[in-house]
Amino acid sequence: MIGTKRLRLDEETIGDLVRDVRREAGLSQAQLAAALGTTQSAVSRWERGHDTPRADTLAAILRACGYEADMVLRPRDTGVDRAQIRNALSMSSEKRLASSANVSRMLAGARRA
């Protein structure tokens, strides 16, 4: 099961990911290939780690199997305010909700101005 675990994507884990999501979707390799406009042998090569799909193809594989690919590329730790994150995590859910509502009100006011 894929769930919310983090994966380090190398050829082997990409192959495992493709196989796991395809099986969970109840698709054969041929059915997934047809949905992607490729061949069953290409899907087989991906699953065995003999080839790696491009990033856009991997996203298409995930969509075809009922998953959403949340791939975000950004510089690591740039502009991160760790103190602000720690502060937000230490708040109760009620305080966090009130803080979010306050930010929304301030943004709405700024837009009107």
N, CA, C and O atoms as CSV, one atom per row, in Angstrom:
chain,resi,resn,atom,element,x,y,z
A,1,MET,N,N,0.843,-1.189,0.000
A,1,MET,CA,C,0.000,0.000,0.000
A,1,MET,C,C,0.880,1.242,0.000
A,1,MET,O,O,1.882,1.292,0.714
A,2,ILE,N,N,0.518,2.234,-0.787
A,2,ILE,CA,C,1.315,3.431,-0.932
A,2,ILE,C,C,1.065,4.386,0.230
A,2,ILE,O,O,2.017,4.809,0.886
A,3,GLY,N,N,-0.187,4.735,0.498
A,3,GLY,CA,C,-0.539,5.607,1.611
A,3,GLY,C,C,0.201,6.927,1.589
A,3,GLY,O,O,0.336,7.560,0.541
A,4,THR,N,N,0.683,7.341,2.761
A,4,THR,CA,C,1.353,8.633,2.863
A,4,THR,C,C,2.837,8.489,3.134
A,4,THR,O,O,3.494,9.464,3.500
A,5,LYS,N,N,3.383,7.282,2.958
A,5,LYS,CA,C,4.809,7.119,3.218
A,5,LYS,C,C,5.620,7.871,2.177
A,5,LYS,O,O,5.198,8.028,1.031
A,6,ARG,N,N,6.796,8.334,2.595
A,6,ARG,CA,C,7.678,9.059,1.687
A,6,ARG,C,C,8.557,8.049,0.968
A,6,ARG,O,O,9.035,7.084,1.565
A,7,LEU,N,N,8.758,8.277,-0.294
A,7,LEU,CA,C,9.588,7.398,-1.094
A,7,LEU,C,C,10.789,8.149,-1.619
A,7,LEU,O,O,10.677,9.294,-2.056
A,8,ARG,N,N,11.923,7.509,-1.575
A,8,ARG,CA,C,13.082,8.028,-2.293
A,8,ARG,C,C,13.037,7.363,-3.653
A,8,ARG,O,O,13.125,6.139,-3.749
A,9,LEU,N,N,12.902,8.143,-4.688
A,9,LEU,CA,C,12.658,7.587,-6.003
A,9,LEU,C,C,13.953,7.271,-6.736
A,9,LEU,O,O,14.645,8.167,-7.220
A,10,ASP,N,N,14.268,5.989,-6.810
A,10,ASP,CA,C,15.314,5.512,-7.691
A,10,ASP,C,C,14.643,4.515,-8.637
A,10,ASP,O,O,13.437,4.291,-8.536
A,11,GLU,N,N,15.395,3.921,-9.543
A,11,GLU,CA,C,14.770,3.044,-10.535
A,11,GLU,C,C,13.983,1.913,-9.888
A,11,GLU,O,O,12.894,1.578,-10.355
A,12,GLU,N,N,14.511,1.321,-8.824
A,12,GLU,CA,C,13.830,0.204,-8.181
A,12,GLU,C,C,12.540,0.635,-7.501
A,12,GLU,O,O,11.508,-0.018,-7.654
A,13,THR,N,N,12.591,1.741,-6.745
A,13,THR,CA,C,11.370,2.159,-6.059
A,13,THR,C,C,10.339,2.712,-7.027
A,13,THR,O,O,9.140,2.588,-6.778
A,14,ILE,N,N,10.772,3.318,-8.121
A,14,ILE,CA,C,9.810,3.757,-9.130
A,14,ILE,C,C,9.112,2.540,-9.717
A,14,ILE,O,O,7.897,2.547,-9.918
A,15,GLY,N,N,9.887,1.491,-9.993
A,15,GLY,CA,C,9.291,0.260,-10.497
A,15,GLY,C,C,8.286,-0.336,-9.525
A,15,GLY,O,O,7.208,-0.773,-9.926
A,16,ASP,N,N,8.646,-0.352,-8.230
A,16,ASP,CA,C,7.732,-0.848,-7.204
A,16,ASP,C,C,6.479,0.017,-7.132
A,16,ASP,O,O,5.368,-0.497,-7.004
A,17,LEU,N,N,6.664,1.333,-7.216
A,17,LEU,CA,C,5.541,2.261,-7.165
A,17,LEU,C,C,4.583,2.015,-8.327
A,17,LEU,O,O,3.371,1.924,-8.130
A,18,VAL,N,N,5.131,1.908,-9.542
A,18,VAL,CA,C,4.287,1.677,-10.725
A,18,VAL,C,C,3.512,0.373,-10.559
A,18,VAL,O,O,2.304,0.333,-10.794
A,19,ARG,N,N,4.206,-0.697,-10.153
A,19,ARG,CA,C,3.546,-1.999,-9.977
A,19,ARG,C,C,2.466,-1.927,-8.892
A,19,ARG,O,O,1.355,-2.422,-9.085
A,20,ASP,N,N,2.792,-1.316,-7.760
A,20,ASP,CA,C,1.840,-1.273,-6.641
A,20,ASP,C,C,0.579,-0.479,-6.978
A,20,ASP,O,O,-0.531,-0.934,-6.703
A,21,VAL,N,N,0.744,0.713,-7.576
A,21,VAL,CA,C,-0.453,1.512,-7.886
A,21,VAL,C,C,-1.277,0.851,-8.982
A,21,VAL,O,O,-2.506,0.921,-8.965
A,22,ARG,N,N,-0.599,0.202,-9.943
A,22,ARG,CA,C,-1.324,-0.497,-11.016
A,22,ARG,C,C,-2.147,-1.626,-10.424
A,22,ARG,O,O,-3.319,-1.785,-10.765
A,23,ARG,N,N,-1.545,-2.413,-9.540
A,23,ARG,CA,C,-2.267,-3.534,-8.927
A,23,ARG,C,C,-3.418,-3.046,-8.049
A,23,ARG,O,O,-4.511,-3.612,-8.078
A,24,GLU,N,N,-3.165,-1.988,-7.266
A,24,GLU,CA,C,-4.236,-1.446,-6.418
A,24,GLU,C,C,-5.396,-0.920,-7.252
A,24,GLU,O,O,-6.545,-0.945,-6.811
A,25,ALA,N,N,-5.096,-0.444,-8.453
A,25,ALA,CA,C,-6.148,0.038,-9.352
A,25,ALA,C,C,-6.848,-1.116,-10.072
A,25,ALA,O,O,-7.853,-0.912,-10.752
A,26,GLY,N,N,-6.313,-2.325,-9.919
A,26,GLY,CA,C,-6.916,-3.485,-10.563
A,26,GLY,C,C,-6.670,-3.539,-12.065
A,26,GLY,O,O,-7.470,-4.108,-12.808
A,27,LEU,N,N,-5.568,-2.949,-12.512
A,27,LEU,CA,C,-5.257,-2.909,-13.937
A,27,LEU,C,C,-4.165,-3.910,-14.278
A,27,LEU,O,O,-3.252,-4.152,-13.489
A,28,SER,N,N,-4.273,-4.481,-15.455
A,28,SER,CA,C,-3.175,-5.295,-15.974
A,28,SER,C,C,-2.141,-4.346,-16.580
A,28,SER,O,O,-2.418,-3.165,-16.791
A,29,GLN,N,N,-0.967,-4.868,-16.853
A,29,GLN,CA,C,0.037,-4.048,-17.519
A,29,GLN,C,C,-0.480,-3.558,-18.874
A,29,GLN,O,O,-0.245,-2.414,-19.261
A,30,ALA,N,N,-1.186,-4.438,-19.586
A,30,ALA,CA,C,-1.713,-4.069,-20.904
A,30,ALA,C,C,-2.760,-2.964,-20.787
A,30,ALA,O,O,-2.805,-2.062,-21.624
A,31,GLN,N,N,-3.601,-3.028,-19.757
A,31,GLN,CA,C,-4.633,-2.001,-19.576
A,31,GLN,C,C,-3.997,-0.649,-19.232
A,31,GLN,O,O,-4.414,0.384,-19.755
A,32,LEU,N,N,-2.993,-0.657,-18.358
A,32,LEU,CA,C,-2.303,0.587,-18.028
A,32,LEU,C,C,-1.608,1.143,-19.260
A,32,LEU,O,O,-1.658,2.345,-19.520
A,33,ALA,N,N,-0.964,0.272,-20.014
A,33,ALA,CA,C,-0.282,0.713,-21.235
A,33,ALA,C,C,-1.268,1.372,-22.196
A,33,ALA,O,O,-0.970,2.415,-22.778
A,34,ALA,N,N,-2.434,0.767,-22.359
A,34,ALA,CA,C,-3.443,1.334,-23.265
A,34,ALA,C,C,-3.892,2.708,-22.775
A,34,ALA,O,O,-4.070,3.627,-23.573
A,35,ALA,N,N,-4.073,2.845,-21.472
A,35,ALA,CA,C,-4.500,4.138,-20.914
A,35,ALA,C,C,-3.440,5.217,-21.127
A,35,ALA,O,O,-3.763,6.401,-21.218
A,36,LEU,N,N,-2.177,4.804,-21.207
A,36,LEU,CA,C,-1.079,5.755,-21.356
A,36,LEU,C,C,-0.656,5.952,-22.804
A,36,LEU,O,O,0.128,6.848,-23.116
A,37,GLY,N,N,-1.183,5.106,-23.687
A,37,GLY,CA,C,-0.771,5.190,-25.084
A,37,GLY,C,C,0.624,4.640,-25.306
A,37,GLY,O,O,1.364,5.144,-26.151
A,38,THR,N,N,0.988,3.614,-24.556
A,38,THR,CA,C,2.299,2.994,-24.698
A,38,THR,C,C,2.117,1.489,-24.806
A,38,THR,O,O,1.008,1.014,-25.050
A,39,THR,N,N,3.179,0.747,-24.631
A,39,THR,CA,C,3.108,-0.704,-24.785
A,39,THR,C,C,3.192,-1.403,-23.436
A,39,THR,O,O,3.681,-0.840,-22.457
A,40,GLN,N,N,2.709,-2.634,-23.403
A,40,GLN,CA,C,2.789,-3.450,-22.197
A,40,GLN,C,C,4.254,-3.699,-21.831
A,40,GLN,O,O,4.600,-3.759,-20.652
A,41,SER,N,N,5.105,-3.842,-22.835
A,41,SER,CA,C,6.516,-4.097,-22.538
A,41,SER,C,C,7.169,-2.880,-21.874
A,41,SER,O,O,8.074,-3.045,-21.057
A,42,ALA,N,N,6.730,-1.674,-22.207
A,42,ALA,CA,C,7.264,-0.474,-21.540
A,42,ALA,C,C,6.878,-0.491,-20.065
A,42,ALA,O,O,7.709,-0.213,-19.200
A,43,VAL,N,N,5.606,-0.821,-19.775
A,43,VAL,CA,C,5.150,-0.902,-18.381
A,43,VAL,C,C,5.951,-1.965,-17.644
A,43,VAL,O,O,6.362,-1.745,-16.505
A,44,SER,N,N,6.176,-3.103,-18.269
A,44,SER,CA,C,6.954,-4.181,-17.659
A,44,SER,C,C,8.384,-3.723,-17.360
A,44,SER,O,O,8.908,-4.022,-16.288
A,45,ARG,N,N,9.017,-3.010,-18.282
A,45,ARG,CA,C,10.381,-2.509,-18.062
A,45,ARG,C,C,10.424,-1.539,-16.888
A,45,ARG,O,O,11.355,-1.577,-16.083
A,46,TRP,N,N,9.405,-0.659,-16.787
A,46,TRP,CA,C,9.353,0.270,-15.650
A,46,TRP,C,C,9.250,-0.492,-14.343
A,46,TRP,O,O,9.977,-0.211,-13.390
A,47,GLU,N,N,8.332,-1.471,-14.300
A,47,GLU,CA,C,8.087,-2.206,-13.063
A,47,GLU,C,C,9.299,-3.022,-12.624
A,47,GLU,O,O,9.519,-3.191,-11.425
A,48,ARG,N,N,10.077,-3.522,-13.553
A,48,ARG,CA,C,11.264,-4.310,-13.228
A,48,ARG,C,C,12.493,-3.445,-12.971
A,48,ARG,O,O,13.551,-3.957,-12.608
A,49,GLY,N,N,12.353,-2.130,-13.159
A,49,GLY,CA,C,13.472,-1.233,-12.931
A,49,GLY,C,C,14.492,-1.232,-14.052
A,49,GLY,O,O,15.617,-0.765,-13.868
A,50,HIS,N,N,14.110,-1.754,-15.221
A,50,HIS,CA,C,15.011,-1.778,-16.366
A,50,HIS,C,C,14.950,-0.480,-17.161
A,50,HIS,O,O,15.800,-0.226,-18.015
A,51,ASP,N,N,13.958,0.327,-16.882
A,51,ASP,CA,C,13.785,1.625,-17.538
A,51,ASP,C,C,13.028,2.501,-16.549
A,51,ASP,O,O,12.360,1.992,-15.649
A,52,THR,N,N,13.128,3.801,-16.712
A,52,THR,CA,C,12.462,4.733,-15.803
A,52,THR,C,C,11.578,5.670,-16.610
A,52,THR,O,O,12.045,6.292,-17.565
A,53,PRO,N,N,10.296,5.781,-16.237
A,53,PRO,CA,C,9.441,6.727,-16.961
A,53,PRO,C,C,9.856,8.162,-16.649
A,53,PRO,O,O,10.375,8.449,-15.570
A,54,ARG,N,N,9.621,9.054,-17.604
A,54,ARG,CA,C,9.873,10.478,-17.369
A,54,ARG,C,C,8.921,10.968,-16.276
A,54,ARG,O,O,7.929,10.308,-15.967
A,55,ALA,N,N,9.224,12.111,-15.706
A,55,ALA,CA,C,8.405,12.656,-14.612
A,55,ALA,C,C,6.961,12.853,-15.057
A,55,ALA,O,O,6.040,12.533,-14.306
A,56,ASP,N,N,6.742,13.381,-16.282
A,56,ASP,CA,C,5.370,13.593,-16.737
A,56,ASP,C,C,4.664,12.264,-16.981
A,56,ASP,O,O,3.453,12.163,-16.782
A,57,THR,N,N,5.403,11.250,-17.408
A,57,THR,CA,C,4.805,9.928,-17.605
A,57,THR,C,C,4.474,9.299,-16.261
A,57,THR,O,O,3.434,8.655,-16.122
A,58,LEU,N,N,5.337,9.474,-15.272
A,58,LEU,CA,C,5.052,8.953,-13.937
A,58,LEU,C,C,3.784,9.590,-13.375
A,58,LEU,O,O,2.957,8.908,-12.770
A,59,ALA,N,N,3.633,10.896,-13.576
A,59,ALA,CA,C,2.407,11.572,-13.128
A,59,ALA,C,C,1.189,11.001,-13.851
A,59,ALA,O,O,0.139,10.815,-13.235
A,60,ALA,N,N,1.314,10.719,-15.152
A,60,ALA,CA,C,0.205,10.135,-15.918
A,60,ALA,C,C,-0.120,8.728,-15.426
A,60,ALA,O,O,-1.289,8.349,-15.362
A,61,ILE,N,N,0.904,7.951,-15.080
A,61,ILE,CA,C,0.691,6.604,-14.529
A,61,ILE,C,C,-0.119,6.703,-13.247
A,61,ILE,O,O,-1.099,5.981,-13.061
A,62,LEU,N,N,0.297,7.601,-12.369
A,62,LEU,CA,C,-0.400,7.759,-11.093
A,62,LEU,C,C,-1.846,8.196,-11.303
A,62,LEU,O,O,-2.749,7.678,-10.646
A,63,ARG,N,N,-2.077,9.147,-12.213
A,63,ARG,CA,C,-3.456,9.583,-12.493
A,63,ARG,C,C,-4.295,8.434,-13.034
A,63,ARG,O,O,-5.442,8.255,-12.626
A,64,ALA,N,N,-3.725,7.653,-13.955
A,64,ALA,CA,C,-4.457,6.534,-14.557
A,64,ALA,C,C,-4.839,5.494,-13.508
A,64,ALA,O,O,-5.804,4.751,-13.684
A,65,CYS,N,N,-4.077,5.446,-12.420
A,65,CYS,CA,C,-4.334,4.474,-11.358
A,65,CYS,C,C,-5.104,5.076,-10.183
A,65,CYS,O,O,-5.258,4.435,-9.144
A,66,GLY,N,N,-5.584,6.306,-10.350
A,66,GLY,CA,C,-6.416,6.918,-9.317
A,66,GLY,C,C,-5.650,7.670,-8.243
A,66,GLY,O,O,-6.193,7.926,-7.168
A,67,TYR,N,N,-4.419,8.023,-8.506
A,67,TYR,CA,C,-3.614,8.788,-7.557
A,67,TYR,C,C,-3.340,10.164,-8.122
A,67,TYR,O,O,-3.394,10.381,-9.332
A,68,GLU,N,N,-3.045,11.088,-7.227
A,68,GLU,CA,C,-2.637,12.428,-7.630
A,68,GLU,C,C,-1.170,12.576,-7.286
A,68,GLU,O,O,-0.759,12.297,-6.159
A,69,ALA,N,N,-0.388,13.009,-8.239
A,69,ALA,CA,C,1.042,13.183,-8.014
A,69,ALA,C,C,1.299,14.587,-7.485
A,69,ALA,O,O,1.104,15.574,-8.194
A,70,ASP,N,N,1.731,14.663,-6.250
A,70,ASP,CA,C,2.088,15.944,-5.648
A,70,ASP,C,C,3.597,16.088,-5.717
A,70,ASP,O,O,4.295,15.876,-4.725
A,71,MET,N,N,4.089,16.442,-6.867
A,71,MET,CA,C,5.527,16.608,-7.037
A,71,MET,C,C,5.833,18.095,-7.049
A,71,MET,O,O,5.447,18.819,-7.966
A,72,VAL,N,N,6.528,18.530,-6.025
A,72,VAL,CA,C,6.880,19.935,-5.902
A,72,VAL,C,C,8.401,20.033,-5.873
A,72,VAL,O,O,9.060,19.391,-5.056
A,73,LEU,N,N,8.932,20.822,-6.750
A,73,LEU,CA,C,10.374,21.029,-6.778
A,73,LEU,C,C,10.654,22.446,-6.297
A,73,LEU,O,O,10.158,23.420,-6.864
A,74,ARG,N,N,11.459,22.545,-5.237
A,74,ARG,CA,C,11.808,23.853,-4.695
A,74,ARG,C,C,13.156,23.724,-3.994
A,74,ARG,O,O,13.553,22.630,-3.595
A,75,PRO,N,N,13.847,24.831,-3.848
A,75,PRO,CA,C,15.126,24.774,-3.126
A,75,PRO,C,C,14.894,24.328,-1.683
A,75,PRO,O,O,13.913,24.724,-1.054
A,76,ARG,N,N,15.779,23.524,-1.179
A,76,ARG,CA,C,15.651,22.995,0.172
A,76,ARG,C,C,15.934,24.082,1.202
A,76,ARG,O,O,16.964,24.754,1.126
A,77,ASP,N,N,15.031,24.261,2.161
A,77,ASP,CA,C,15.181,25.167,3.306
A,77,ASP,C,C,15.321,26.637,2.959
A,77,ASP,O,O,15.663,27.427,3.839
A,78,THR,N,N,15.078,27.040,1.737
A,78,THR,CA,C,15.186,28.443,1.386
A,78,THR,C,C,13.929,29.175,1.846
A,78,THR,O,O,12.816,28.795,1.481
A,79,GLY,N,N,14.104,30.198,2.629
A,79,GLY,CA,C,12.982,31.010,3.064
A,79,GLY,C,C,12.105,30.367,4.124
A,79,GLY,O,O,10.991,30.830,4.367
A,80,VAL,N,N,12.590,29.310,4.757
A,80,VAL,CA,C,11.795,28.636,5.776
A,80,VAL,C,C,12.030,29.319,7.111
A,80,VAL,O,O,13.170,29.484,7.546
A,81,ASP,N,N,10.964,29.707,7.744
A,81,ASP,CA,C,11.047,30.317,9.067
A,81,ASP,C,C,10.702,29.223,10.078
A,81,ASP,O,O,9.534,28.999,10.396
A,82,ARG,N,N,11.733,28.549,10.573
A,82,ARG,CA,C,11.522,27.406,11.470
A,82,ARG,C,C,10.847,27.821,12.785
A,82,ARG,O,O,10.066,27.051,13.345
A,83,ALA,N,N,11.136,29.003,13.270
A,83,ALA,CA,C,10.503,29.469,14.507
A,83,ALA,C,C,8.994,29.608,14.297
A,83,ALA,O,O,8.203,29.255,15.172
A,84,GLN,N,N,8.603,30.124,13.129
A,84,GLN,CA,C,7.181,30.270,12.837
A,84,GLN,C,C,6.513,28.898,12.729
A,84,GLN,O,O,5.389,28.717,13.196
A,85,ILE,N,N,7.194,27.943,12.120
A,85,ILE,CA,C,6.651,26.588,12.002
A,85,ILE,C,C,6.498,25.959,13.388
A,85,ILE,O,O,5.460,25.374,13.695
A,86,ARG,N,N,7.550,26.083,14.235
A,86,ARG,CA,C,7.459,25.534,15.598
A,86,ARG,C,C,6.305,26.174,16.366
A,86,ARG,O,O,5.580,25.492,17.090
A,87,ASN,N,N,6.140,27.492,16.204
A,87,ASN,CA,C,5.066,28.199,16.889
A,87,ASN,C,C,3.700,27.671,16.437
A,87,ASN,O,O,2.824,27.420,17.264
A,88,ALA,N,N,3.526,27.506,15.134
A,88,ALA,CA,C,2.245,27.011,14.613
A,88,ALA,C,C,1.965,25.595,15.089
A,88,ALA,O,O,0.827,25.262,15.420
A,89,LEU,N,N,2.998,24.761,15.126
A,89,LEU,CA,C,2.799,23.377,15.572
A,89,LEU,C,C,2.503,23.272,17.059
A,89,LEU,O,O,1.870,22.316,17.506
A,90,SER,N,N,2.963,24.264,17.830
A,90,SER,CA,C,2.711,24.224,19.270
A,90,SER,C,C,1.312,24.720,19.635
A,90,SER,O,O,0.861,24.518,20.763
A,91,MET,N,N,0.622,25.366,18.693
A,91,MET,CA,C,-0.724,25.891,18.953
A,91,MET,C,C,-1.748,24.761,19.010
A,91,MET,O,O,-1.579,23.715,18.383
A,92,SER,N,N,-2.788,24.989,19.756
A,92,SER,CA,C,-3.920,24.056,19.730
A,92,SER,C,C,-4.621,24.215,18.387
A,92,SER,O,O,-4.428,25.216,17.697
A,93,SER,N,N,-5.422,23.246,18.023
A,93,SER,CA,C,-6.124,23.326,16.739
A,93,SER,C,C,-7.052,24.541,16.701
A,93,SER,O,O,-7.227,25.152,15.647
A,94,GLU,N,N,-7.642,24.892,17.836
A,94,GLU,CA,C,-8.527,26.054,17.881
A,94,GLU,C,C,-7.746,27.348,17.626
A,94,GLU,O,O,-8.198,28.213,16.876
A,95,LYS,N,N,-6.574,27.473,18.255
A,95,LYS,CA,C,-5.749,28.665,18.048
A,95,LYS,C,C,-5.227,28.729,16.620
A,95,LYS,O,O,-5.157,29.806,16.028
A,96,ARG,N,N,-4.860,27.576,16.065
A,96,ARG,CA,C,-4.369,27.546,14.685
A,96,ARG,C,C,-5.473,27.982,13.734
A,96,ARG,O,O,-5.216,28.728,12.790
A,97,LEU,N,N,-6.700,27.525,13.971
A,97,LEU,CA,C,-7.841,27.907,13.135
A,97,LEU,C,C,-8.106,29.405,13.256
A,97,LEU,O,O,-8.346,30.073,12.251
A,98,ALA,N,N,-8.066,29.942,14.483
A,98,ALA,CA,C,-8.283,31.376,14.692
A,98,ALA,C,C,-7.188,32.184,13.998
A,98,ALA,O,O,-7.467,33.226,13.405
A,99,SER,N,N,-5.952,31.712,14.067
A,99,SER,CA,C,-4.850,32.404,13.406
A,99,SER,C,C,-5.040,32.403,11.894
A,99,SER,O,O,-4.809,33.418,11.236
A,100,SER,N,N,-5.459,31.274,11.344
A,100,SER,CA,C,-5.711,31.189,9.898
A,100,SER,C,C,-6.838,32.125,9.481
A,100,SER,O,O,-6.759,32.775,8.439
A,101,ALA,N,N,-7.880,32.193,10.293
A,101,ALA,CA,C,-9.004,33.091,9.989
A,101,ALA,C,C,-8.532,34.541,10.025
A,101,ALA,O,O,-8.939,35.348,9.189
A,102,ASN,N,N,-7.678,34.871,10.986
A,102,ASN,CA,C,-7.153,36.227,11.085
A,102,ASN,C,C,-6.319,36.578,9.859
A,102,ASN,O,O,-6.442,37.684,9.332
A,103,VAL,N,N,-5.477,35.663,9.393
A,103,VAL,CA,C,-4.669,35.898,8.197
A,103,VAL,C,C,-5.583,36.101,6.994
A,103,VAL,O,O,-5.336,36.979,6.167
A,104,SER,N,N,-6.636,35.295,6.892
A,104,SER,CA,C,-7.585,35.436,5.779
A,104,SER,C,C,-8.251,36.805,5.793
A,104,SER,O,O,-8.414,37.424,4.742
A,105,ARG,N,N,-8.643,37.289,6.989
A,105,ARG,CA,C,-9.252,38.610,7.104
A,105,ARG,C,C,-8.266,39.696,6.693
A,105,ARG,O,O,-8.637,40.646,6.003
A,106,MET,N,N,-7.012,39.560,7.112
A,106,MET,CA,C,-6.012,40.564,6.753
A,106,MET,C,C,-5.763,40.573,5.246
A,106,MET,O,O,-5.624,41.640,4.649
A,107,LEU,N,N,-5.707,39.407,4.634
A,107,LEU,CA,C,-5.518,39.346,3.171
A,107,LEU,C,C,-6.715,39.946,2.433
A,107,LEU,O,O,-6.547,40.655,1.440
A,108,ALA,N,N,-7.907,39.662,2.918
A,108,ALA,CA,C,-9.103,40.234,2.279
A,108,ALA,C,C,-9.081,41.756,2.396
A,108,ALA,O,O,-9.426,42.450,1.439
A,109,GLY,N,N,-8.685,42.280,3.542
A,109,GLY,CA,C,-8.575,43.716,3.712
A,109,GLY,C,C,-7.529,44.327,2.809
A,109,GLY,O,O,-7.731,45.412,2.263
A,110,ALA,N,N,-6.407,43.635,2.649
A,110,ALA,CA,C,-5.346,44.132,1.774
A,110,ALA,C,C,-5.804,44.150,0.327
A,110,ALA,O,O,-5.441,45.056,-0.423
A,111,ARG,N,N,-6.589,43.172,-0.076
A,111,ARG,CA,C,-7.085,43.130,-1.461
A,111,ARG,C,C,-8.051,44.274,-1.749
A,111,ARG,O,O,-8.073,44.826,-2.849
A,112,ARG,N,N,-8.854,44.623,-0.732
A,112,ARG,CA,C,-9.823,45.712,-0.911
A,112,ARG,C,C,-9.119,47.063,-1.000
A,112,ARG,O,O,-9.602,47.982,-1.662
A,113,ALA,N,N,-7.987,47.173,-0.334
A,113,ALA,CA,C,-7.264,48.459,-0.252
A,113,ALA,C,C,-6.596,48.836,-1.555
A,113,ALA,O,O,-5.956,49.884,-1.640
